[in-house]
Amino acid sequence: MPCGYSIFVYLSVTLFTIMLLLQQLLFILLVAFSVYLFSRKVKEISANIKLGHDEDLTDNKKERWKNVLLLALGQKKMFRYPLVGVIHFVIYAGFVIINIEILEIILDGIFGTHRMFADSLGGFYIFVIDFFEILAIGVLLACVIFLIRRNILKLKRFINHELDGWPRTDANLILITEIILMGLFLTMNSADRALQLQGNPHYAEHGNFIISGFLANAMQHFKPNTLMAIERTCWWLHITGIFAFLNYLPYSKHFHILLAFPNAYYKPLIPKGEMKNMKNVQQEVSYIFKPELAPAGSEAQAQNSTAGAFGAKDIFDLSWKNLLDAYTCTECGRCTAACPANITGKLLSPRKIMMDTRDRMEDVRKNIKENGSFKDDGKKLVHDYITVDELRACTSCNACVEECPVSINPLNIIFELRRSLIMEESNAPAEWNAMFSNIENNFAPWKFSPDERDKWAKEMD
């Protein structure tokens, strides 16, 4: 009997050890696979952004780091609307800070430990977990509020037609996912605490948790095996959900959680509304005033051949910063809500401009994957994705740029596409063409000869 009992104990311990090793191996594979998938998608997005032409935005590093701290980390623009700003900051800060505990979960999963940092941190560990739990409740409530605003109150900027289909589902899915992840986190801690109170040897006493401690009191009557099943299931679902969320981000508008930081750093520092002069156009204007500087013959032909296109027809003609803007767009709609053209019923929606630019990049990437390199698909960003009427409706007021919480500039893309329409296609309203003709011939928007410009003064006493 003693011999048989020893064999039973030995086999039980061996089986438990094998299961533990298999669990560790499975976890390591999960981590490696998740990181691989995420890295591959991020690399693809980076390649899409690099489809744009170069633009140097590395000056004044001090001001750029200031923008990162204020706009990306501090979410300065969100606090123009204090209540919404606070709620959004709770979601943002809560979700980011709570996920610091992923480090402990990952190390526990790899080494087969449980709450690795608890003994070394002592009482501070309880303080950290309590802080995480308070934030988790904050995130839960904030997500519920935002779901109500989107689906019950239906704020105007959340029901525009450009959000029909996947964009609206994406926003709700993210909020629901955050609620589930926070719920799993709190349930995991509650079962863990209940096992501590029962004196389970695998769950050492670490102290009471501020939120889950209350729930643990209601779970103490559960059997140890049931509590362990709940704790382990929530542990696995929580960390698997985190990795799933990580790999979902690059396919979602919520990728701005990461891209807001580089986008704030590379924010153009020129005065708002200032347009960049096109060197080749500026050169032609200088030849009008100083014809003796204009090249002739073969030199003029060579210069014309290297002049390049005017404005942008497709994403390849935009800068990499324009394309980074498109991926950073949160689809919050503040730009569209502030747009005077949109308010008066025009077709223009700055949010749609960014979404269409991103959609074009994704379609181009599919083309490249299928053909090895980009093969002309007969489509362009202007006309096929963004219409002429949308571009013409823009008043260049800069309201969309001013409102964007993450420093996106839809106006710059609109300018470049409109330049192409006018300078490449001569596609402008009759009123604009009359003005252009007057400027070209009379050096002013009005149809008066330059020689007669002061005639009104001569007729005065």
Protein Blocks (a to p, Z undefined) as FASTA:
>chain_A
ZZmmmmmmmmmmmmmmmmmmmmmmmmmmmmmmmmmmmmmmmmmmmmmmmmpccdddfghk
llmmmmmmmmmmnommmmmmmmlmmmmmmmmmmmmmmmmmmmmmmmmmmnopahkllmmn
mmmlmmmmmmmmmmmmmmmmmmmmmmmmmmmnopaklmcfklgcjllmmmmmmmmmmmmm
mmmmmmmmmmmmmmmmnopaklccebjcfklmmmmmmmmmpcfklmmmmmmmmmmmmmmm
mmmmmmmmmmpmklmmmmmmmmmmmpcfbdehiacddfklmmmmmmmmmmmlpcghjllm
mmmmmnopehjfbfklpcfklmmmmmmpgolommmmmmmklmnopabdfklmmmmmmmmm
mmmmmmmmmnopacdehiafehjlmcfklmmmpgolommmmmpmnlpafklmmmmmmmmm
mmmnopacfklmmmmmmmmmnopabdcdfklmmmmmmmpZZ
